[in-house]
């Protein structure tokens, strides 16, 4: 599966690039004499993304529309101009549970769901990407999901929703092999959220 990282961002240590970009904005000369404006600089960063940096839109991604948010890692998606919805679970994270037939609401569960509702309002268009496994044992599609925003130079940038949730402390990184395309990115995002006591890390006994 093709890696969808921008060519200007080597390796998986994406979040730490924010620090480098901040230093550049404070007066350091761009490395290699580059003059283009990098995504994720303080002037351009969307605060709802908690410092997540953009990816290229995956070539194997498909557009879908948000129909309903269930909790911090599960929602219902439809294809554009289609009323049939697909229960979809984000890969690579575990958000606190909400009250349900088989679950009890966990610490920070309501905050996690409310944040996802704000991030992806009903009717929002997203790009979804399959990893290895198509569905879980509950019949939910397993997908990486990206929110797309206009970027510099007229190109669209894709932001990994799971990474945003983990960076903000709204979910934990969790391995679900064999679906591991972004596991390293999410593990690093959790380290940052833990060290900053963001979200559930500062509010819940973990």
Secondary structure, DSSP 8 states (H G I E B T S, - for coil): ------TTS-SS--TTHHHHHHHHHTT---GGG--S--TT-TTT--GGGTT---B---TT-EEEEEEEEEETTEEEEE-TT---EEEEEETTEE----S-SS----TTHHHHHHHHHHHS-TT-EEEEE--S-SB-TTS-EEEEEEEEEE-GGG-EEEEEHHHHHHHTTSSEE--BTTB-TTHHHHHHHHHHHHHTT-THHHHS--
